Amino acid sequence: MNLENKVVVISGGASGLGLATARYLVKKKKAKVALLDMNREAGRSAVEELGDENAIFIATDVTEENDVDAAISATIQKFGAIHVDINAAGIVAPKKILDKNGIAGSINNFRNVINVNLVGLYTVMAKCAEKMALNEPDQNGERGVIINVSSGAAWEGQLGQCAYGASKSGVNGINIPAARELGSIGVRVNSIAPGLFATPMVDALDSKVKNALIEMCEAPKRMGNVDEFASACVFLVENGYMNGRYIRLDAATVMQAK
């Protein structure tokens, strides 16, 4: 799919990898972006930077179906269609199964992570797919592309990441059944699992912590550049034969237990 003038919905689009991808798509691919996020100040700032003609921000809690419905409606009203959906909204919220006294903690933390990272992702994906089905197919029969953001924790979760690892395994588990179902209407579904990237949140970490994380990277021995993530998303959009699969974008990193 050619991204020029295509409309891309990005959940978690006002910060981190979501915002970096929005910048890349607008500035290098001439796409239009709808940024779904809970951070109103960051969202408004992003639209100022990208231009009102290229971007819209909608304050959205992805765990609330009514919020997602409103965001999709606002996107259609602004740009007329949805062609690509990149789901980058997520939380980590580490918590061990047992506390220091050997007592099982509340399941609310686990539930919240699953609700945001998996149920919220599915909600946005499904609502976008509904609108993609209305698009005229391109010369290759495509109507839309969905990219769901996973994590290396889907395979090698660290201590305290049961909820996060489970949610990201679920993201990868969506690929094949969704690709099989939506392929009939010309919509492809893939996921991408980023490793350690130089986002503002990571940059704010203590240098000792950052160096310890970089040591886990096999090769190259550095954090990923956010444009490397964005260009991987572009690859998944533009390569029409990529479907139902995941990409690990992590410098061959295998996370240690802690």
C-alpha positions, -999 to 999 in steps of 0.1 A, spaced: 0 0 0 13 34 -10 11 57 21 8 91 4 -24 108 15 -34 76 33 -50 80 68 -32 63 97 -48 58 131 -21 55 158 -31 46 194 -6 59 219 3 84 191 12 114 213 44 101 227 72 76 223 73 53 193 37 63 184 46 99 180 79 91 163 60 70 137 35 98 132 63 123 125 79 98 100 47 91 82 37 127 78 71 142 70 86 113 48 55 95 35 30 124 32 4 105 51 -23 118 74 -24 108 110 -50 105 138 -34 104 172 -53 86 199 -39 92 234 -48 102 269 -22 130 271 -41 161 259 -11 185 262 12 162 242 -15 155 217 -22 192 210 16 198 207 19 170 182 -8 185 160 9 219 162 41 203 150 26 182 122 1 207 110 -37 207 114 -40 197 77 -20 165 84 -30 155 119 -58 152 144 -56 144 181 -85 127 199 -82 122 237 -89 84 240 -89 58 267 -86 26 246 -103 6 274 -135 26 269 -154 15 238 -173 48 236 -140 67 235 -128 46 207 -160 50 188 -158 88 192 -122 88 180 -130 67 149 -159 90 141 -137 121 145 -111 106 122 -136 99 95 -151 133 98 -117 149 95 -101 128 68 -129 107 52 -114 72 56 -90 50 76 -64 30 57 -38 20 84 -41 13 121 -9 12 143 -17 2 179 11 14 201 -9 23 233 3 2 262 14 1 299 40 -20 317 30 -19 354 54 -46 367 42 -66 397 54 -100 410 29 -128 416 38 -130 453 48 -101 475 79 -101 498 58 -119 524 48 -147 500 12 -134 497 -5 -133 463 -13 -97 453 -45 -82 440 -54 -93 404 -63 -57 396 -29 -49 382 -30 -80 359 -65 -71 348 -56 -34 340 -25 -44 319 -46 -69 299 -74 -44 294 -51 -17 280 -26 -38 261 -48 -65 247 -85 -56 250 -79 -19 242 -57 -29 212 -84 -53 199 -111 -26 203 -92 -1 182 -82 -27 156 -118 -39 152 -133 -5 149 -107 5 123 -112 -27 104 -149 -19 101 -141 14 84 -113 -2 62 -139 -26 48 -156 5 32 -126 16 13 -122 11 -24 -96 -16 -30 -63 -5 -45 -48 -21 -76 -36 -50 -55 -70 -55 -38 -59 -39 -5 -82 -19 17 -62 -16 49 -33 -26 70 -31 -32 108 1 -32 128 -1 -42 165 29 -34 188 41 -64 207 73 -68 228 102 -91 235 84 -98 268 60 -120 248 89 -145 247 113 -135 275 94 -116 301 114 -104 330 105 -109 367 73 -90 375 61 -90 338 35 -118 339 8 -94 330 28 -76 304 42 -108 289 7 -123 287 -7 -93 270 21 -91 244 18 -129 237 -19 -122 231 -10 -94 206 11 -119 186 -17 -145 189 -41 -121 171 -20 -122 139 -31 -154 122 -68 -155 130 -72 -118 122 -52 -121 90 -73 -151 79 -106 -133 87 -98 -99 74 -78 -110 44 -111 -117 26 -118 -79 26 -82 -69 17 -69 -61 52 -35 -74 64 -26 -78 101 10 -81 115 27 -73 148 61 -57 155 81 -64 187 105 -35 194 134 -38 217 152 -10 235 145 23 217 157 58 225 124 73 234 120 102 258 110 78 286 141 57 282 164 87 277 152 99 312 165 68 329 197 69 350 228 63 329 237 32 348 203 17 341 205 26 304 240 11 301 228 -21 318 200 -23 293 223 -17 263 245 -45 275 216 -69 268 216 -58 232 236 -83 212 245 -64 180 245 -35 174 253 -26 209 231 4 212 195 15 216 174 16 185 167 49 167 130 57 167 131 61 129 142 25 126 109 15 143 89 38 121 106 25 89 97 -10 100 61 0 103 64 15 68 78 -19 55 48 -37 69 24 -13 52 42 -12 18 51 -49 15 18 -65 4 31 -101 10 36 -96 48 6 -109 66 -2 -127 98 34 -125 112 55 -107 137 88 -89 134 113 -87 163 131 -54 160 156 -58 189 192 -62 178 190 -99 187 184 -90 223 174 -117 248 162 -100 280 176 -113 313 154 -123 342 160 -89 358 
